[in-house]
Amino acid sequence: MNVTAAILHAPNQPFQMETVELDGPREGEVLIQVKATGLCHSDLHVCEGNVPWQFPALLGHEAAGIVVECGSGVDDLKPGDHVVPFLIPRCGKCAYCSSAKTNLCLEALARLRPREGRFRLNGKPITQLWGLGTFAEYTVLPADTVAKVRSDAPFDPICYIGCGATTGIGAVLFSAKVEAGSSVVVFGLGGIGLNVVQGARIAGARMIVGVDTNQAKESIAREFGVTEFIDPTSIPKLTSHLMKMTGGGADYSFECIGNPTTMRQALECTNLAWGRSYVIGVAPHGADVCATPAHLMMGRRWTGCYMGGARLNQLPELVDWYMNKKINLDSLITHRLRLDQLNEGFELMKKGESIRAIVTL
């Protein structure tokens, strides 16, 4: 079939609206009509060449849509099902899938590299970012990377659960398992950071400190649960200030920017005996992060989590949380765009003028 898609032909180039050829689903795959797809900072890293990829490419990975057709061997999905794709599939066969220690799947790691896609432009192949590719009217995906969700949930904004919302909320509730009464510091109050904040609020944290250079974010940060807001440019010794504010160091910190310098600050502001610091933000390819051994040897833990530590089968529950008003997604959707406005959406992101922009199709 021929479909309209926004194609990136090379890094640092604008998306081009193209009519592309899409093959039908093969064994273990599904054809999905994309109804809504979010613009994620991870996509921007690829656009700017900070994450290597093969071009021309179809980007986009945070989406919601309807199953149109199933390939052979797909038994748990059918046409008409409402679905949310996820970056971490569930092959059910590898050592990762059988372990309770991780939400990862070996197949997820394989799909982080370019591979054969189902799209072509003038007969030439187009890669699908990380095995997904949702900046198109339709896409074909492996069925093991798709979660069926309730049909009464709106595609906009539940597409946000496919990445940003789950990455932030899950980091707190699924990975860190923040306890009630804890102190939490969140570096970066964008789409991920604000979801970390609401996760910490749900967990019952007594103190949630938001750190961001954009003072305009203070209002929405407090709406989501921040108890203290700090502009780091106004604090000469940020880590010392945070240690004092939290009474000896935060129980938990979350770095949601992808800046190695900030990652170290996030570690150093935690309690030296039991503090746990989570790296969530995606740093540019090849970046290094460092710390002195003294900052770790007393018991601090420096770690990370991918997609909030969530598994594919938890996405329907998160959709339920949204529908039951346990989590707030609506306030985070600041812009709604058409597919041909994708370039404008990423400009808003780069200027810090959007929290989450969503393309509706």
C-alpha positions in Angstrom: 0.0 0.0 0.0 1.0 3.6 -0.4 1.0 5.8 2.7 2.0 9.3 3.6 5.0 9.5 5.9 7.5 12.1 7.3 11.0 10.9 6.2 14.3 12.1 7.5 16.9 11.8 4.7 19.9 12.8 6.7 20.8 14.2 10.1 20.2 18.0 10.6 17.8 18.0 7.6 14.1 18.8 7.7 11.5 16.0 7.5 10.1 15.6 4.1 6.5 14.5 3.5 6.7 11.6 1.1 4.4 8.9 -0.4 6.1 5.7 0.5 5.4 2.0 -0.2 4.5 -0.2 2.8 4.6 -4.0 2.6 1.9 -5.9 4.4 2.7 -7.8 7.7 4.8 -10.9 7.6 4.7 -13.7 10.1 4.6 -12.4 13.6 3.8 -8.8 12.5 0.8 -6.4 12.5 -0.2 -3.6 10.3 -1.3 -0.6 12.4 -3.1 2.6 11.6 -1.3 5.3 13.6 -3.8 7.6 15.2 -1.5 9.7 17.4 2.3 9.9 17.8 4.4 12.0 20.2 7.6 13.9 19.5 10.2 12.6 21.9 13.7 14.0 22.7 15.2 10.7 21.7 13.9 11.3 18.2 15.6 14.7 18.3 18.9 13.1 19.2 18.7 11.1 16.0 17.6 14.2 14.0 20.7 16.0 15.2 23.1 13.2 14.6 23.8 12.6 18.3 22.6 9.0 18.0 23.9 7.0 14.9 21.3 5.7 12.5 21.0 4.7 8.9 19.1 7.0 6.5 16.7 7.6 4.9 14.7 6.8 8.1 11.2 6.8 9.5 11.4 8.1 13.0 8.8 8.1 15.8 8.2 5.5 18.5 5.7 6.9 20.9 2.3 6.1 19.4 -1.2 4.7 19.7 -3.3 3.2 16.9 -5.6 0.5 15.6 -4.6 -3.0 14.3 -5.7 -3.3 10.7 -4.2 -6.6 9.7 -2.3 -9.5 11.4 0.3 -11.7 9.8 0.4 -15.4 10.3 1.2 -16.6 13.8 -0.3 -13.6 15.6 -2.9 -15.0 17.9 -3.3 -12.5 20.7 -4.2 -9.5 18.5 -6.9 -9.0 15.9 -8.1 -6.2 13.5 -9.8 -3.4 15.4 -7.8 -3.8 18.6 -6.5 -0.5 20.1 -2.7 -0.8 20.8 0.3 1.1 22.1 3.8 0.1 20.7 6.7 -0.2 23.1 10.4 0.0 22.6 11.0 -3.2 24.6 9.4 -6.2 23.1 8.6 -9.5 24.9 10.0 -12.4 22.9 9.4 -14.7 25.9 12.3 -16.9 25.0 15.5 -15.1 26.0 17.3 -15.1 29.4 16.2 -11.5 29.9 12.5 -12.3 29.5 12.7 -15.1 31.9 14.5 -13.0 34.6 12.7 -10.9 37.2 15.8 -8.8 37.4 15.1 -6.8 34.3 12.5 -5.5 31.9 14.8 -5.9 29.0 14.6 -8.4 26.1 17.5 -9.4 24.0 15.4 -8.7 20.9 15.1 -5.0 22.1 18.8 -4.6 22.0 19.0 -6.1 18.5 16.3 -3.6 17.3 18.4 -0.6 18.5 20.5 -1.2 15.4 19.2 -0.6 11.8 17.6 -3.6 10.2 15.3 -4.4 7.3 12.1 -2.4 7.5 8.8 -2.6 5.7 8.9 0.8 4.0 10.4 1.8 0.6 10.8 5.1 -1.2 11.1 4.8 -5.0 12.0 1.1 -4.5 14.8 1.9 -2.0 14.5 0.7 1.6 13.7 3.0 4.5 14.8 2.1 8.0 12.4 2.2 10.9 13.8 3.7 14.0 14.5 1.1 16.7 12.2 -1.3 14.9 9.2 1.0 15.2 8.7 4.1 13.0 5.4 5.9 13.7 5.7 9.2 11.8 3.4 7.7 9.2 -0.3 7.1 8.5 0.3 3.3 8.8 3.2 1.2 10.0 4.1 -2.5 10.3 5.5 -3.7 13.6 6.4 -7.0 15.3 3.5 -8.1 17.3 5.7 -8.8 20.3 6.3 -5.0 20.7 2.6 -4.0 20.8 0.3 -3.9 23.8 -3.4 -4.2 23.5 -5.2 -1.5 25.5 -8.8 -0.6 26.3 -10.8 0.8 23.4 -12.4 3.7 25.3 -9.1 5.4 26.0 -8.3 8.4 23.7 -5.3 7.8 21.4 -4.3 11.3 22.3 -2.8 11.4 24.9 -2.3 7.6 25.7 0.3 7.5 23.0 2.5 9.3 25.6 2.4 6.1 27.6 4.4 4.4 24.8 7.5 6.2 26.0 7.7 9.5 28.0 5.1 9.0 30.6 6.1 5.4 31.3 9.8 6.3 31.4 9.3 8.9 34.1 6.6 7.3 36.2 8.1 3.8 35.9 11.5 5.0 37.0 10.0 5.9 40.4 7.4 3.2 40.9 8.8 0.2 39.0 12.6 0.6 39.2 13.5 2.7 42.3 10.3 1.7 44.2 10.4 5.0 46.1 9.0 4.7 49.6 6.5 7.0 51.2 8.3 9.7 53.2 11.4 9.8 50.9 13.2 12.8 49.6 13.6 13.0 45.8 15.5 15.4 43.6 14.6 15.6 39.9 17.1 17.2 37.5 15.2 18.5 34.4 11.5 19.2 34.3 10.6 18.3 30.8 8.3 15.6 29.7 10.3 12.9 31.5 11.1 14.8 34.6 7.5 15.9 35.2 6.4 12.3 35.0 9.1 11.4 37.6 7.6 14.2 39.8 4.1 12.7 39.5 5.5 9.3 40.2 7.2 10.5 43.3 4.0 12.2 44.4 2.0 9.0 43.9 4.7 7.2 45.9 4.1 9.6 48.8 7.5 11.3 48.8 7.7 14.0 51.5 10.0 16.3 49.6 10.3 16.6 45.8 12.9 19.0 44.6 12.7 20.1 41.0 15.9 21.5 39.3 15.6 23.3 36.0 17.1 26.4 34.5 13.8 27.4 33.0 11.9 29.2 35.7 8.7 29.2 33.6 8.4 25.5 34.5 8.0 26.1 38.2 4.2 26.5 38.0 3.5 23.2 36.3 6.2 21.5 38.3 4.4 22.4 41.5 1.1 21.4 40.0 2.6 17.9 39.5 4.0 17.6 43.0 7.3 19.6 43.3 7.6 21.0 46.8 10.8 23.0 46.1 12.0 24.5 42.8 15.6 25.4 42.2 17.2 27.3 39.3 20.7 25.9 39.4 22.2 29.0 37.8 21.3 31.0 40.9 23.0 28.5 43.3 26.9 28.7 43.4 27.3 25.3 45.1 24.3 23.2 43.9 25.2 19.8 45.4 26.0 21.2 48.8 22.8 23.2 48.7 20.8 20.1 47.9 22.5 18.1 50.6 21.6 20.7 53.2 18.1 21.1 51.9 17.4 17.4 52.1 18.9 16.9 55.5 22.1 15.1 54.6 21.3 14.1 51.0 18.3 12.9 49.0 17.1 9.4 49.3 16.7 9.3 45.5 17.7 11.5 42.5 16.8 11.2 38.9 18.7 12.8 36.0 16.3 13.5 33.1 18.4 15.7 30.9 21.2 13.5 29.4 24.0 15.8 30.6 27.1 14.0 32.1 27.9 16.9 34.3 24.3 16.9 35.7 24.5 13.1 36.1 27.4 13.6 38.5 25.6 16.3 40.4 22.6 14.1 40.8 24.8 11.4 42.3 26.6 13.7 44.6 23.4 15.3 46.1 22.2 11.9 47.4 22.7 10.5 50.9 26.3 9.1 51.0 25.1 5.8 52.7 21.9 4.8 51.0 21.3 7.4 48.2 20.3 6.0 44.8 20.7 8.1 41.7 19.0 7.1 38.4 20.3 8.1 35.0 17.3 8.4 32.7 18.3 11.2 30.2 19.9 10.1 27.0 23.4 11.5 26.6 24.9 12.1 23.1 26.6 9.1 21.6 30.1 8.6 23.0 29.7 10.8 26.0 31.4 9.8 29.3 30.4 10.2 32.9 32.7 10.0 35.9 32.7 10.1 39.7 35.3 9.9 42.4 35.4 6.5 44.2 34.8 8.4 47.5 31.3 9.3 46.3 30.4 5.6 45.9 32.3 3.6 48.5 30.1 4.5 51.4 27.0 2.9 49.8 25.6 5.2 47.3 24.2 3.5 44.2 24.5 5.0 40.7 22.3 3.2 38.2 19.8 3.6 35.4 16.7 2.1 34.0 15.4 1.7 30.4 11.8 2.8 29.7 11.2 3.2 33.4 11.8 -0.5 34.1 8.3 -1.2 32.7 7.4 -4.3 30.8 5.1 -4.5 27.8 2.3 -6.1 29.8 2.2 -3.1 32.2 1.1 -0.6 29.6 -2.6 -1.5 29.8 -2.4 -0.8 33.6 -0.9 2.6 32.9 -3.7 3.4 30.5 -6.1 2.4 33.3 -4.3 4.8 35.6 -4.9 7.6 33.1 -8.5 6.8 32.6 -9.0 6.5 36.4 -7.3 9.9 36.9 -4.4 8.4 38.9 -2.0 10.0 36.5 -2.3 13.3 34.6 -1.2 13.3 30.9 -3.5 16.0 29.6 -1.6 18.9 31.2 1.6 17.7 29.6 0.3 17.8 26.1 1.1 21.4 25.1 0.9 21.2 21.3 -1.2 19.2 18.9 0.1 19.1 15.3 -0.5 17.6 11.9 2.1 15.3 10.4 3.2 18.0 8.0 4.0 20.2 11.0 6.6 17.8 12.4 9.5 20.2 11.8 7.7 23.0 13.7 7.2 20.5 16.6 10.9 19.8 16.9 11.7 23.5 16.8 9.4 24.0 19.7 11.2 21.2 21.6 14.6 22.7 20.9 13.5 26.1 22.1 12.0 24.6 25.3 8.5 25.9 24.4 6.8 22.5 24.5 6.5 19.7 27.1 5.0 17.2 24.8 3.8 17.8 21.2 1.6 15.2 19.7 0.8 14.6 16.0 -2.8 13.4 15.4 -3.6 11.5 12.2 
